[in-house]
Amino acid sequence: MFKLISAAPSPFARKVRVALLEKSIPFELITVNPWNSAAKVQIHNPLGKIPILIIDDKKPIYESSYILEWLEAKFPKPSLLPVGIEETLEAKYLQVICDGICEAFVLLFIERMREKNKRSTSWEGRQFHKIEGGLTELETIIPESGFCVGASFTIADIAIVATVEYLSMRFEELRIREKFPRLASFSDFHGDRPSFKNTIPTPQQLNANVV
Ligand SMILES: N[C@@H](CCC(=O)N[C@@H](CS)C(=O)NCC(=O)O)C(=O)O
């Protein structure tokens, strides 16, 4: 059986968990804190990040968007890509924005773990602008309900819901639901889907030694 090394708050790991559930692929969930060196994530991924999918006796695979590509290639049904090349490219584009937003937030979050006098406000500002810019782009593109590309549930829907719910949980001061009402409504529309309900993110305490 596959093993997925994951972290409870991670939107990247959540994308993979949702895809595995949607494709009814059994897996063992291994929840770690990747920021804690005791988690030894690097044994499986030289880049030291989760999610990591461990596939029996094969090399582990990592990087959430690559894992989703891999799953789609090996387990094409049900497809998590829309029909048509343009639609597929659009779904992947939306995933790129979502990943970029979440990566910028991780950088901001980690910077804020430093003592106040050691933080770089310009670095924090750069990350904040990326998050706001990405969300503003999504807010103009996506519908309030339904699927955001094509006529079926895709990686774009997964990435958007994972991003919105992650920021709602981790970044209260952003007030994402008020500032980006279409994103909030889109995310609520999908909230009852079992693959989302079973993977609701929860916070994880980070050790101050990270920075
Ligand atoms: N681009 C990566 C991002 C993964 C990522 O940033 N994971 C975080 C947890 S949310 C992590 O493992 N960080 C540990 C570290 O960077 O040391 C992906 O999509 O998989």
The ligand as a Gaussian input file, in Angstrom:
#p B3LYP/6-31G(d) Opt

LIG

0 1
 N        6.285000      23.103000      -3.672000
 C        6.174000      22.092000      -2.634000
 C        5.976000      22.798000      -1.284000
 C        5.968000      21.815000      -0.127000
 C        6.219000      22.521000       1.199000
 O        6.566000      23.707000       1.271000
 N        6.053000      21.766000       2.290000
 C        6.322000      22.323000       3.608000
 C        5.182000      21.983000       4.568000
 S        3.708000      22.803000       4.123000
 C        7.579000      21.653000       4.166000
 O        7.679000      20.445000       4.152000
 N        8.535000      22.452000       4.644000
 C        9.706000      21.987000       5.321000
 C       10.928000      22.757000       4.922000
 O       10.884000      23.534000       3.932000
 O       11.954000      22.587000       5.577000
 C        5.028000      21.144000      -2.972000
 O        4.115000      21.566000      -3.690000
 O        5.064000      19.984000      -2.543000

